[in-house]
Amino acid sequence: MLMDRADRDIYTARWLISPEGNPSNDELLDDMAAYHVQQGIEKALKYALHSICGLDETYRGYRTHDIMTLINIVMDHSDLTLSERLMNMANDITGWEAHSRYDDSPASVRKDIVEAIAIYEELKQQIHEAEEHNSVSEESQNSEESYE
């Protein structure tokens, strides 16, 4: 479910930076796009916490908007190696969450939003591959147990 919501956030961000969604190049709409990218990445990381790490909402660190905190938790509880690009932009992306909602001055730059969308797509692929790997490992383990 979280990945579906994350995908919708990214869809919204793409729309808000497109010529159709933002024909006047309004910087505040760019900030709204940045907010949705932050939300998409946050939700994808929380999805990884659940699906790959086996953690849920009761885990103490789960209730944060801080991207770097979520990255560290995922990496502490799994073999998933997240991209250097994500780690380098984590603090900026985290800042988009509150700034875009509460500040009147623009906080983001369109090229950074585009980069963050690409990072999201990479993260989504990494999560998908890790889930497939976990699924194959579980199937192998179950097959071995059935032979015993």
C-alpha positions in Angstrom: 0.0 0.0 0.0 2.7 2.5 0.9 4.4 2.0 -2.5 1.2 2.8 -4.3 0.9 6.0 -2.3 4.6 6.8 -2.9 4.1 6.3 -6.6 1.1 8.7 -6.5 3.3 11.3 -4.7 5.9 11.0 -7.5 3.2 11.2 -10.1 1.9 14.4 -8.5 5.5 15.8 -8.3 6.0 15.1 -12.0 2.8 16.8 -12.9 3.6 19.9 -10.8 7.0 20.4 -12.6 5.6 19.7 -16.0 4.6 22.5 -18.5 1.0 21.3 -18.2 0.9 21.3 -14.5 2.9 24.5 -14.0 2.7 26.5 -17.2 3.8 29.8 -15.5 6.9 28.1 -13.8 5.6 29.1 -10.4 8.3 28.4 -7.9 5.8 27.7 -5.1 4.3 24.9 -7.2 7.9 23.6 -7.6 8.0 23.5 -3.8 4.8 21.5 -3.7 6.4 19.1 -6.1 9.4 18.9 -3.8 7.1 18.1 -0.9 5.5 15.2 -2.8 9.0 13.8 -3.8 10.0 13.9 -0.1 6.8 12.1 0.8 7.3 9.5 -1.9 10.9 8.8 -0.8 9.8 8.7 2.9 7.0 6.3 2.1 9.3 4.1 0.0 11.8 3.9 2.8 9.1 3.1 5.3 7.8 0.4 2.9 11.4 -1.0 2.9 11.4 -1.0 6.7 8.3 -3.1 6.7 8.8 -5.4 3.7 12.5 -6.0 3.8 13.5 -5.3 7.4 10.4 -6.7 9.1 9.8 -3.5 11.2 6.4 -1.8 11.6 4.9 1.4 13.0 5.7 0.2 16.5 9.5 0.6 15.9 10.6 3.8 17.5 12.5 5.2 14.5 9.6 4.6 12.1 7.7 7.8 13.0 10.1 10.3 11.5 10.2 12.4 8.3 14.0 12.5 8.4 15.2 10.7 5.2 18.8 10.1 6.6 17.3 8.5 9.8 15.2 6.2 7.7 18.2 5.3 5.4 20.2 4.4 8.5 17.5 2.2 9.9 17.0 0.4 6.6 20.8 -0.2 6.3 21.1 -1.3 9.9 18.3 -3.9 9.5 19.0 -5.2 6.0 21.6 -5.9 3.4 20.1 -3.2 1.2 22.8 -0.8 0.0 21.2 2.6 -0.9 22.6 4.9 -3.4 25.2 7.5 -2.7 23.0 10.0 -4.5 20.2 9.4 -2.0 22.5 9.8 0.9 24.0 13.0 -0.5 20.6 14.6 -1.0 18.9 13.2 2.1 19.1 16.4 4.2 17.9 18.6 1.4 15.0 16.3 0.6 14.1 16.1 4.3 13.9 19.9 4.4 11.4 20.0 1.6 8.7 18.4 3.8 8.2 21.3 6.2 9.6 24.2 4.2 7.3 23.7 1.2 4.3 23.8 3.5 5.1 26.6 5.9 7.5 29.0 4.2 6.6 31.6 1.6 10.0 31.6 -0.1 10.9 28.8 -2.5 13.1 26.1 -1.1 13.8 23.9 -4.0 15.2 24.0 -7.5 13.5 22.2 -10.3 16.7 20.3 -11.3 17.0 19.0 -7.7 13.4 17.8 -7.9 14.1 16.0 -11.1 17.2 14.4 -9.6 15.2 13.4 -6.5 12.5 11.8 -8.7 15.3 9.8 -10.4 16.6 8.8 -7.0 13.1 7.6 -6.0 12.9 5.4 -9.1 16.3 3.9 -8.3 15.2 3.3 -4.7 12.0 1.7 -5.9 14.0 -0.7 -8.1 16.4 -1.6 -5.3 13.5 -2.4 -3.0 11.8 -4.5 -5.7 15.1 -6.4 -6.3 15.6 -7.0 -2.5 12.0 -8.3 -2.2 12.6 -10.7 -5.1 15.8 -11.9 -3.6 14.1 -12.4 -0.2 11.3 -14.3 -1.9 13.7 -16.6 -3.8 15.7 -17.2 -0.5 12.5 -18.1 1.4 11.4 -20.4 -1.4 14.8 -22.1 -1.4 14.8 -22.5 2.4 11.2 -23.9 2.3 12.3 -26.4 -0.4 15.3 -27.5 1.7 13.1 -28.0 4.7 10.7 -30.1 2.8 13.4 -32.5 1.8 14.5 -33.1 5.4 
